[in-house]
C-alpha cells in the first residue's frame, strides 16, 4: 500500500534519480498507519467530527494545503 501510494504521487524523474531516491526511502509502516488511522478506523461520523474539530482550530487567514497540482 505504501509503495502504491508513493508511486501515485511520483513526479517524472530521470531513472538514476528514481533509483537514488528509492535507495534512501524508508517508509515505516507504524508511521504511515499512525498518520492514516483516522481514515482507516473511524466511522464517517467520527471522522467528520474530527475534521470539524481540527478545522475549527485553524487560525491562519488562508491555510495552505500542499499537494499535487490538480491542473497537471
C-alpha positions as CSV (number, residue, x, y, z in Angstrom):
1,X,0.0,0.0,0.0
2,X,2.8,2.4,0.9
3,X,4.6,1.7,-2.4
4,X,1.4,2.2,-4.4
5,X,0.6,5.5,-2.7
6,X,4.2,6.7,-3.3
7,X,4.1,5.7,-6.9
8,X,0.8,7.6,-7.5
9,X,2.4,10.8,-6.2
10,X,5.7,10.5,-8.1
11,X,6.8,13.2,-10.4
12,X,8.7,12.4,-13.6
13,X,12.4,11.9,-12.7
14,X,15.4,10.5,-14.6
15,X,15.9,6.8,-13.9
16,X,19.1,7.3,-11.9
17,X,17.3,9.8,-9.6
18,X,14.4,7.3,-9.1
19,X,16.9,4.7,-8.1
20,X,18.7,7.1,-5.8
21,X,15.5,8.1,-4.0
22,X,14.3,4.5,-3.8
23,X,17.6,3.5,-2.2
24,X,17.2,6.1,0.6
25,X,13.4,6.0,1.1
26,X,12.4,4.0,4.1
27,X,8.7,4.3,4.8
28,X,7.8,2.9,8.2
29,X,4.5,1.1,8.5
30,X,3.8,2.3,12.0
31,X,4.4,6.0,10.9
32,X,2.2,5.7,7.8
33,X,-0.6,3.9,9.6
34,X,-0.3,6.3,12.5
35,X,-1.0,9.2,10.2
36,X,-3.8,7.5,8.4
37,X,-5.5,5.7,11.3
38,X,-8.5,8.1,11.5
39,X,-9.4,7.5,7.8
40,X,-8.9,3.8,8.2
41,X,-10.5,3.2,11.6
42,X,-13.1,5.8,12.4
43,X,-16.7,5.8,11.2
44,X,-17.7,8.5,8.8
45,X,-19.5,10.3,11.6
46,X,-16.4,10.2,13.9
47,X,-14.1,11.2,11.1
48,X,-16.4,14.2,10.2
49,X,-16.5,15.3,13.8
50,X,-12.6,15.0,14.0
51,X,-12.3,17.1,10.8
52,X,-14.7,19.7,12.2
53,X,-12.8,19.9,15.5
54,X,-9.4,20.2,13.9
55,X,-10.5,22.6,11.2
56,X,-12.0,24.8,13.9
57,X,-8.6,25.2,15.4
58,X,-7.1,26.7,12.2
59,X,-6.4,30.4,12.9
60,X,-4.5,31.5,9.9
61,X,-6.4,33.5,7.3
62,X,-5.7,31.2,4.3
63,X,-4.4,27.8,5.2
64,X,-2.1,26.2,2.6
65,X,-2.8,22.6,1.7
66,X,0.2,21.5,-0.3
67,X,-0.2,18.6,-2.7
68,X,-0.2,17.6,-6.3
69,X,-1.3,20.4,-8.7
70,X,-4.7,19.2,-10.0
71,X,-4.1,21.2,-13.2
72,X,-1.3,18.9,-14.3
